[in-house]
Amino acid sequence: MVVLDEPIKGVVEVKNYIDGEWVESSSDEHRMAVNPATMKALAKVPLGSAEDVRAAVDAARDAFPMWRRTTPLTRSRYFFRLKELLEQHFESVSRVCTMEHGKTIDESRGEVRRGIENVEVAAGIPSLMMGYNLEDISTGIDEILIKQPMGVFACMAPFNFPFMVPLWFMPTAVATGNTYVIKPSPWTPLSMVKLMELVEEAGFPPGVINMVHGDVKPVQVILEHPDVKGVSFVGSTKIGRDVIYKEAASRGKRVQAQCGAKNFLVVMPDADVESTVPGLLSSFFGNTGQRCLAGANLVMVGDDRKFIDGVLSKIQKATQGIRIGYGLEEGVQMGPMQAVPRKNRVLGLIDKGVEEGAKLKLDGRKFDCGSYPRDCFLGPSIFNDVQPDMTIAKEEIFGPVMSVLHAQDLGEAIEMVNGSSYGNAASIFTGSGKAARRFQYEVECGNIGINIGTAAPMAFFPFSGMKDSFFGDLHGQGRDAVDFFTESKVVIQRWP
């Protein structure tokens, strides 16, 4: 077994980063974060306390007046420095991400690259934050709109993209003049520890960017704290809707809660098979299916059995060839689930699919992961003849499971997509511009792919979402993010 260098040696006792200092949590409760591929302990993680959050928010509140008066050009230069440091530590950060999450090193590199792109966009804040004006709205009277920062913002990050997701929010918030508190997932805390080390090295003033570890308790304190102006969240629909959105919005806070998904990938009879199959495999089984843009339901359109059987045969053959193992090992194509409870949940849904009558064409419960412990590993599964009312067709599985449905025509396929309570992403594979335009026009999803398996927006576009996939008004990334983290002030002036 040849394994790439592991940057984490031994067990790290993680600390909070508050007001420019590394401080121990006041919590006496801890969780061990483990490498899901090897099951070796990586970090002792405090579950957090109200005192930890209050200290971080107080530091951010106190730092805000000075940071708000720092010019946008000067603020942008901190992000140029951070970007340079991230490039220097790119490989090390990527390996940390693989060790704590389990994804392959190439997937981690992609995640880190996407995070860096958000830092790059934030460095352009002098232009992005510009308002607008008009002379002579009436005789001798001018009107201008300016965008102003609001104060302290916070995010609650998920386990599946521990490095990238906080960077959907923090750079824009801080570049626009706000101060920030990050609460990483207690399952994957080390990517943010590494980021805070680089934030410190970049020279950000104390209190501008803070990090508090923890589980449920810190989240509730963030939602209730009167000095927190808004929150960003990525996670399940149940938590996002019933806790984050409900609790924060009821207190007048701004909220962007990007939640669950059940993404449909529609294959038309005129799709280019050679380019379609790799796109499908990457979408369904990349990141071991643990992403909100992952393919979940594959809809084969039409009654051309030769075409449909040919596509499904190619998919199954390619899927059977996926090499499963430790993501730092060269040649591994799929890592483990991030934790044992997540694997067990997926196993339960596979059992449910069989029970409800779907045909299990490829059983991910039977797999080879070499000499690694099997605790978190799970192979890819493919179900055929799935009906829209089956549990595996409706519920978010968040694991490497493909459910194949059949539609007579594009209209029926669109009805399937729109019949879902989720609206995160949907893709169509076709050679027809007419079909593609109808799909993007009629489908009720925030992120649309045309011959793209994973419709992931770049940092300068918003990460959209509809229905039960998003709660709030303004999404993360892009112009939406600038508006979310600023208040528009209109000034009407006359000088007689």
C-alpha positions in Angstrom: 0.0 0.0 0.0 1.5 3.3 -1.1 0.0 6.3 0.7 0.7 9.9 0.1 2.1 12.0 3.0 -0.3 12.6 5.8 0.0 16.2 7.2 -1.8 15.4 10.4 0.4 13.6 12.9 -1.1 12.2 16.0 -4.2 13.6 17.7 -4.8 17.4 17.5 -6.5 19.1 20.5 -8.3 21.8 18.5 -8.8 25.3 20.0 -11.1 28.2 19.1 -9.7 31.2 17.3 -11.1 34.3 19.0 -9.9 37.9 18.7 -6.6 36.9 17.0 -5.8 34.3 19.7 -5.9 30.5 20.0 -8.0 29.8 23.1 -9.3 26.6 24.7 -13.0 26.0 24.8 -14.8 26.3 28.1 -16.7 23.2 27.3 -15.9 20.0 29.2 -17.6 17.8 26.5 -15.6 16.6 23.5 -15.9 14.4 20.4 -13.1 12.5 18.7 -12.9 13.3 14.9 -11.5 10.2 13.1 -10.2 9.5 9.6 -13.1 7.5 8.1 -10.7 5.5 5.9 -8.4 4.3 8.6 -10.6 4.9 11.7 -7.6 6.5 13.4 -8.3 9.4 15.7 -7.4 12.8 14.3 -8.7 15.4 16.7 -10.2 16.0 20.1 -13.0 18.4 19.4 -14.9 20.5 22.0 -18.7 20.5 21.7 -18.7 24.2 22.5 -20.4 26.4 25.0 -22.4 29.6 25.2 -19.4 31.4 26.7 -17.3 30.4 23.6 -19.8 31.9 21.2 -20.3 35.1 23.3 -16.5 35.7 23.4 -16.3 35.3 19.6 -19.3 37.5 18.9 -18.0 40.1 21.4 -14.6 40.1 19.6 -16.3 40.5 16.2 -18.6 43.2 17.5 -15.7 45.2 19.0 -13.6 44.8 15.8 -16.4 46.0 13.5 -16.2 49.8 13.8 -12.5 49.8 12.9 -12.9 47.2 10.1 -15.9 49.0 8.7 -13.8 52.2 8.4 -11.0 50.3 6.7 -11.2 51.1 3.0 -12.4 48.5 0.6 -9.1 48.6 -1.2 -7.2 47.9 2.0 -9.6 45.1 2.9 -9.1 43.5 -0.5 -5.4 43.4 0.0 -5.8 41.1 3.0 -7.6 38.7 0.7 -4.8 38.9 -1.9 -2.4 37.8 0.8 -4.7 35.0 2.0 -5.0 33.8 -1.6 -1.3 33.7 -2.0 -0.9 31.7 1.3 -3.6 29.3 0.2 -1.8 28.6 -3.0 1.4 28.0 -1.1 -0.3 25.5 1.2 -2.7 24.1 -1.5 -1.5 20.5 -1.3 -1.3 20.4 2.5 -4.8 21.8 2.9 -6.2 19.3 0.4 -4.7 16.4 2.2 -6.1 17.6 5.5 -9.5 17.7 3.9 -9.1 14.1 2.6 -8.0 12.9 6.0 -10.9 14.2 7.9 -13.6 13.7 5.3 -12.6 10.7 3.3 -12.9 12.1 -0.2 -10.2 11.4 -2.8 -7.3 13.7 -3.0 -8.4 15.0 -6.4 -11.8 15.8 -5.0 -10.2 17.6 -2.1 -8.0 19.6 -4.5 -11.2 20.6 -6.4 -12.8 21.7 -3.2 -9.9 23.8 -2.1 -9.6 25.3 -5.6 -13.3 26.4 -5.4 -12.7 27.9 -2.0 -9.7 29.9 -3.3 -11.9 31.2 -6.1 -14.3 32.7 -3.6 -11.3 34.5 -1.9 -10.3 35.8 -5.4 -13.7 37.2 -6.0 -13.8 38.9 -2.6 -10.5 40.6 -3.5 -12.5 42.5 -6.2 -14.8 44.1 -3.6 -14.0 47.7 -4.5 -15.9 47.2 -7.7 -18.4 44.6 -6.5 -19.6 46.9 -3.6 -20.2 49.9 -5.8 -23.6 51.5 -5.5 -25.3 53.8 -8.2 -26.5 57.3 -8.6 -28.6 59.7 -10.7 -28.4 63.4 -11.0 -31.4 65.6 -11.2 -34.1 63.2 -10.0 -35.8 66.6 -9.6 -34.5 70.1 -10.3 -31.3 70.5 -8.4 -31.7 67.2 -6.5 -29.4 64.2 -6.8 -29.9 60.7 -5.5 -27.3 58.0 -4.7 -27.4 54.4 -3.3 -24.5 53.2 -1.2 -23.9 49.7 0.2 -22.9 49.6 3.9 -21.7 46.7 6.1 -24.0 45.7 8.9 -21.9 44.1 11.7 -21.4 40.5 12.8 -22.3 37.6 10.6 -21.8 33.9 11.2 -22.0 30.5 9.4 -22.7 27.0 10.5 -20.7 24.8 8.1 -21.5 21.1 7.1 -19.2 18.1 7.2 -19.2 17.3 3.5 -17.2 20.3 2.2 -15.4 21.4 5.3 -13.0 23.8 3.6 -15.1 25.2 0.7 -18.5 26.0 2.2 -17.3 28.6 4.8 -15.5 30.3 2.0 -18.9 30.7 0.1 -19.7 33.2 2.8 -16.8 34.6 4.9 -14.7 36.3 2.2 -17.7 38.3 0.9 -18.9 39.2 4.4 -15.5 40.4 5.5 -14.5 42.1 2.3 -17.7 44.2 2.4 -16.7 45.4 5.9 -18.4 43.0 8.3 -16.8 40.8 10.9 -17.3 37.1 11.1 -17.7 33.9 13.2 -17.3 30.4 11.7 -18.6 27.3 13.4 -17.1 24.3 11.6 -18.7 20.8 11.7 -17.5 18.9 14.8 -17.0 15.9 12.4 -14.5 17.8 10.2 -12.9 20.6 12.1 -9.4 20.6 10.9 -9.8 22.2 7.5 -11.0 25.4 9.3 -8.2 25.2 11.8 -5.8 25.3 8.8 -7.7 28.2 7.3 -7.5 30.2 10.6 -3.7 29.6 10.7 -3.5 31.2 7.3 -5.9 34.0 8.2 -3.6 34.8 11.1 -0.5 34.6 8.9 -2.2 37.0 6.4 -2.4 39.6 9.1 -6.2 40.1 9.4 -6.8 42.4 12.5 -7.9 40.6 15.7 -11.6 39.9 15.9 -12.4 40.3 12.2 -12.5 36.6 11.6 -13.2 34.1 14.5 -13.8 30.4 14.8 -15.7 28.5 17.5 -15.9 24.7 17.6 -18.9 22.9 18.8 -22.1 21.0 18.0 -25.7 22.1 18.8 -25.2 24.5 21.7 -23.1 27.1 19.9 -25.6 27.1 17.0 -28.5 28.0 19.3 -26.4 30.8 20.9 -25.5 32.2 17.5 -29.2 32.2 16.4 -30.3 34.0 19.6 -27.4 36.5 20.0 -28.7 40.0 19.4 -25.3 41.2 17.9 -25.4 38.6 15.1 -27.0 40.3 12.1 -27.3 37.3 9.9 -26.4 33.7 9.5 -25.5 31.3 6.6 -26.1 27.6 6.8 -25.6 24.5 4.7 -27.2 21.2 5.8 -30.4 19.2 5.9 -33.8 20.7 5.1 -35.2 19.7 8.5 -32.5 21.7 10.4 -32.3 24.5 7.9 -36.0 25.1 7.7 -37.2 24.2 11.2 -34.3 25.5 13.2 -32.0 27.9 11.4 -34.5 29.8 9.3 -37.3 29.7 11.8 -35.2 30.8 14.8 -33.0 33.4 13.1 -35.7 35.0 11.0 -38.0 35.3 13.9 -35.4 37.5 15.5 -35.0 39.7 12.5 -31.8 38.2 11.3 -30.9 37.7 7.7 -30.8 34.1 6.7 -29.5 32.0 3.8 -30.1 28.4 4.5 -29.0 26.1 1.7 -30.5 22.8 2.4 -31.3 19.3 1.1 -31.6 18.0 -2.4 -33.0 15.3 -4.7 -31.4 16.0 -8.0 -32.7 14.6 -11.3 -30.5 13.9 -14.3 -32.5 13.4 -17.5 -31.0 11.5 -20.4 -32.7 12.1 -23.8 -32.6 9.6 -26.7 -30.3 11.9 -28.6 -27.7 12.3 -25.9 -24.0 11.7 -26.7 -23.4 8.5 -24.8 -19.6 8.8 -24.7 -19.6 12.1 -22.9 -22.8 11.5 -20.9 -21.7 8.4 -19.0 -18.6 9.9 -17.3 -20.7 13.0 -16.4 -23.3 10.7 -14.8 -20.7 8.7 -12.8 -19.0 11.8 -11.5 -22.4 13.3 -10.4 -23.8 10.2 -8.7 -20.6 8.8 -7.1 -18.2 11.7 -6.7 -17.6 12.6 -3.1 -19.2 9.2 -2.3 -22.6 10.9 -3.1 -22.2 13.2 -0.1 -22.9 16.6 -1.8 -26.1 18.6 -2.3 -25.4 18.7 -6.1 -25.0 14.9 -6.4 -27.1 13.1 -8.9 -29.9 11.0 -7.2 -32.5 10.1 -9.8 -31.5 9.2 -13.3 -34.4 9.6 -15.7 -34.1 7.7 -19.0 -36.5 9.2 -21.6 -38.3 7.4 -24.4 -39.0 3.8 -25.4 -35.8 3.0 -27.4 -34.8 -0.1 -25.4 -31.6 -0.6 -27.3 -30.4 2.9 -26.4 -31.6 2.8 -22.8 -30.1 -0.7 -22.2 -26.9 0.4 -23.8 -26.5 3.4 -21.6 -27.4 1.5 -18.4 -25.0 -1.3 -19.4 -22.1 1.2 -19.8 -23.0 2.9 -16.5 -23.0 -0.4 -14.6 -19.7 -1.6 -16.2 -18.0 1.6 -15.4 -19.4 1.7 -11.9 -18.2 -1.8 -11.2 -14.7 -0.6 -12.1 -14.6 2.2 -9.5 -11.7 1.6 -7.1 -12.6 2.1 -3.5 -10.1 3.0 -0.8 -8.2 5.7 1.1 -8.4 8.9 -0.8 -4.7 9.7 -0.3 -3.8 6.5 -2.1 -3.0 6.9 -5.8 -5.6 5.5 -8.1 -8.4 5.5 -5.6 -11.6 6.8 -7.2 -14.1 6.7 -4.3 -13.5 7.1 -0.6 -15.6 6.1 2.4 -18.7 7.7 3.9 -17.7 10.3 6.4 -19.0 8.5 9.4 -20.5 5.2 10.5 -24.0 6.7 11.2 -24.1 8.1 7.7 -23.2 4.8 6.2 -25.9 3.0 8.3 -28.5 5.5 7.1 -27.7 4.7 3.5 -27.8 1.0 4.2 -31.3 1.4 5.6 -32.4 3.2 2.5 -31.0 0.5 0.2 -33.0 -2.0 2.3 -36.0 0.2 1.8 -35.6 0.3 -1.9 -35.4 -3.5 -2.1 -38.5 -3.8 0.1 -40.5 -1.4 -2.0 -39.8 -3.4 -5.2 -37.0 -1.6 -7.0 -34.5 -3.8 -8.7 -31.0 -3.6 -7.2 -28.8 -4.1 -10.2 -25.6 -3.3 -8.4 -25.3 -3.9 -4.7 -23.0 -1.4 -3.0 -23.1 -3.5 0.2 -20.8 -5.9 -1.5 -17.5 -4.1 -2.2 -13.7 -4.4 -1.9 -11.8 -1.6 0.0 -8.5 -3.5 0.3 -7.0 -3.8 3.7 -8.8 -0.8 5.2 -11.4 -1.2 7.9 -14.9 -1.5 6.5 -16.6 0.7 9.2 -17.3 3.7 6.9 -16.8 2.2 3.4 -19.7 1.5 1.1 -19.7 0.7 -2.6 -21.9 2.3 -5.3 -25.4 1.0 -5.7 -27.7 1.1 -8.8 -31.5 0.6 -8.6 -33.6 0.1 -11.8 -37.3 0.3 -12.3 -37.7 2.9 -9.6 -41.1 4.5 -9.3 -41.5 8.2 -8.4 -43.5 7.3 -5.2 -40.8 5.1 -3.8 -38.8 6.2 -0.8 -35.5 6.1 -2.6 -36.9 8.3 -5.3 -38.2 10.9 -2.9 -35.9 11.1 0.1 -32.4 12.5 0.1 -30.0 9.6 0.4 -26.7 11.4 0.6 -24.7 8.4 -0.4 -23.5 6.5 -3.5 -26.9 5.4 -4.8 -28.3 5.8 -8.3 -32.1 5.3 -8.8 -33.1 4.8 -12.4 -36.6 6.0 -13.5 -38.2 5.9 -16.9 -40.3 8.6 -18.7 -42.1 8.4 -22.0 -41.2 11.9 -23.0 -39.5 15.1 -21.9 -42.8 16.5 -20.5 -43.2 13.5 -18.1 -39.5 13.8 -17.1 -40.1 17.5 -16.2 -43.2 16.6 -14.2 -41.0 14.1 -12.2 -38.5 16.8 -11.5 -41.1 19.4 -10.5 -43.0 16.9 -8.4 -40.1 16.7 -6.0 -40.3 18.9 -2.9 -36.6 19.8 -3.5 -35.3 22.2 -6.1 -31.6 22.4 -5.8 -30.3 21.1 -9.2 -31.3 19.2 -12.3 -29.5 18.4 -15.5 -30.4 17.2 -19.0 -28.3 15.4 -21.5 -29.4 16.1 -25.1 -28.3 17.2 -28.5 -31.4 19.3 -28.9 -31.4 23.0 -28.2 -35.2 22.9 -28.2 -35.3 20.3 -25.5 -32.6 22.0 -23.5 -34.4 25.4 -23.6 -37.7 23.8 -22.5 -35.9 22.1 -19.7 -34.2 25.2 -18.3 -37.4 27.2 -18.8 -39.8 24.9 -17.1 -37.8 23.0 -14.4 -38.2 24.4 -10.9 -34.6 24.1 -9.7 -32.0 26.8 -8.9 -29.0 25.2 -10.7 -29.5 23.8 -14.2 -27.0 21.7 -16.1 -27.1 21.2 -19.9 -24.9 18.3 -20.7 -23.3 18.9 -17.3 -23.6 16.3 -14.6 -22.8 18.5 -11.6 -24.2 22.0 -12.1 -21.9 23.8 -9.6 -21.9 27.6 -10.0 -18.6 29.4 -10.1 -17.8 31.8 -7.3 -19.0 34.9 -9.2 -22.5 33.4 -9.7 -24.9 32.6 -6.8 -25.3 29.1 -5.6 -29.0 29.0 -6.2 -31.8 26.7 -4.9 -35.6 26.6 -4.7 -38.4 25.0 -2.7 -37.2 22.8 0.2 -33.6 23.3 -1.0 -33.3 26.9 0.1 -34.8 29.2 2.8 -34.1 32.9 2.6 -34.0 35.5 -0.1 -30.4 35.9 -1.2 -28.1 33.0 -2.0 -24.4 32.5 -1.3 -21.7 33.6 -3.8 -21.9 36.3 -6.5 -23.9 39.5 -6.4 -26.5 37.9 -4.1 -23.8 37.5 -1.4 -22.8 41.2 -1.7 -26.4 42.2 -1.2 -26.9 39.8 1.6 -24.0 41.2 3.6 -24.8 44.9 3.0 -27.6 47.3 3.7 -28.6 49.7 0.9 -28.8 53.3 2.0 -30.3 55.9 -0.3 -29.2 59.5 0.0 -31.2 62.3 -1.6 -29.4 65.6 -1.6 -29.9 69.2 -2.6 -27.4 72.1 -2.2 -29.3 75.4 -2.6 
